Amino acid sequence: MACRWSRAVPSAGAFAFRRFFAAALLCAALPFAPSIEAAQDLQALIDAAPPNGELRLPPGRYAGPVRIDKPLTLDGQGRAVIDNGGKGTVLTLHASGAVVRGLALRGSGVSNDAMDAGIRIEGDDNLVEGNVLEDVLFGMEIQQGDRNRIRGNRITGKNLEVGLRGDGIRLWNSRGNVVEGNTLARVRDVTLANSAGNRIAANRIDDARYAIHAVFSPGTVIERNRISNTETGIVVLYSEGAAIRGNRLRDVSGGGGACVTFKDSGEGLVEGNDFLHCATGLLANAPLSTERVLTVRENVFAFNTVGIFLYGEQGGHRITRNRFENNLSQVVTSGPGVGSANVWHANYWSDYQGFDRNHDGVGDTPYELNFYADRIWMEIPKAKFFANSPAFELLDFLERLAPFSAPHTILRDAAPRMN
């Protein structure tokens, strides 16, 4: 009910005056409370607006769900709230060339089957920017939408266990979209499925399962994102030509996940990223062919349990000019001979024990990493529980001092950098 001021002064009595004063305070505290009629008329206002027009909502709370099926600018001016009351999707954008900005959207349903969301986009060339989505199962979902721009939004999911949450942003069969400068928390994943050529840039993702998950999505670019406190970082599955560059990932340590995982995704690039304090920095299998290898260059792997974990056959990836600093294990492979064809060149290794007598910035002797006692837990994963225990360290020391058999070489960097 709208607040209505009365100009009449109470005739007499302190009790009447207190009632008047309390009513005045209530109206002052809720200056933008919408009327019931305004909440009911929001869809009618959208339907009545002309195509390519602009509808600026006055401050207040409006009832969802809302549907836009024509090119239209809907501007909440940062003070309009659309509340769906815990049922279904709040706003459906079934249009192309529309703009949705400055809105607060909240209260979606809780059905994963129906993918109840804050905003669902079913069109091309739309701009969704500067919105706040709270208490929503899925944040934004793009279904068969191309060249949309999702920019500068804040998305907070429902307070559920991580496996029961919806995706913060989900793209399905969508191409050429840009997801940039958004902040996401308490969501499950950012997912790209069967979606080629999308760009995910400069987002902040915290408290999630997979920060970014690209499957069957070739040409995906993931750059300059800040990811923390997730179970797994960036996962690239069956997606050719993906580029992962300039991201910063820290505290990615749940469920044995890695900061970046590549599986059967040829010609990928991992460049200029920081992988800090994670279970594993990079996890990758062998390339599908010698021409479709992974390029890993100029990254920082620091204070992780494992810097890089390689599995599969001989490999052939190009791993150059990276910094491996104080990882519990710099590089691990799934068995002897795995990754022996990888190219290692000009990396910095904090545990390198050589010298640089000519001061050219390159070690005088190669950096070599071999299997010793650590082969035990690589071949018997349960034995990893004892890694770094006094008994294990003693066994490793004796094996290095007087090996019972020739060790298997994991890698050889012929020109290790000194700084």
MOWO-V575700 format. One line per field, one symbol per residue. ss: DSSP state (H for helix, E for strand, - for the rest). phi: phi as a letter, one per 30 degrees, with the letter a starting at -180 (. if undefined). burial: + if it has 9 or more other ideal C-beta (glycine too) atoms within 8 Angstrom, else -. A space follows every 10 residues. Layout:
ss->???
phi->???
burial->???
This chain:
ss->---------- ---HHHHHHH HHHHHHHHH- -----HHHHH -HHHHHHH-- ---EEE---E EEE--EEE-- --EEEEEEEE EEE------- EEE-----EE EEEEEE---- ------EEEE E-----EEE- -EEEEE-EEE EEE-----EE E--EEEE--- -HHH----EE EE-----EEE --EEE---EE EEE-----EE E--EEEEEEE EEEEE----- EEE--EEEEE EEEEEEE--- --EEE--EEE ---HHH-EEE EEE-----EE E--EEE---E EEEEE----- ----EEE--E EE---EEEEE E------EEE --EEE---EE EEE------- --EEE--EE- ---------- -E----EEEE ----HHHHH- HHHHHH---H HHHHHHHHHH H-------EE EEE---E--
phi->.ddbdcddce dajddddddd dddddddddb dcdddddddd cddddddddd eidbccddel cbccdbbcba dacccdhibc cccciibicd bcccabicbb biccbaiddb cdddhebdbc cbachccbbi cccbhbdcdb bcchccidcc biccbbdddb eedcdcddbb cbhbbidbcb iccbbhbdbc cbbhbcicbc bhccbbhbcd dbbcbhbdid cbbhdcbahc dbdccbbhbd idbcbicbbb hcbdiidcdb bcbhbdhdbb bicccbhbdb dbbbcdddad ccdccbbhcc cbhcdbdbcc bjddikdcbb hcccbhdebd bbbdleidid cdccahdcbd cdccbbdchc ibddbdcbbb dbdddddddb edddeceide dddddddddd dbddbddddd abcdbddca
burial->--+------+ -----++-++ ---+-++--- --++---++- -+--++--+- ----+-+--+ ++++++++-- -++++++--+ ++++--++++ +++-+-++++ +++++++++- ----++++++ ++++-++++- +-+--+++++ +++-++-+++ +-+-++++-- -+--++++++ ++-++-++++ -+-+++++++ +++-++++++ +-++++-+++ +++++-++++ +++-+-++-+ +++++++-++ +++++-++++ ++++--++++ +++-++-+++ +-++++-+++ ++++-++--- -++++++-++ ++-+++++++ ++-+++++++ -++++-+-++ ++++---++- -++++++++- -+-+-+---- -++--++-+- ++-+++++-- --+---+--- -++-++--+- --+---++++ +++-++++-
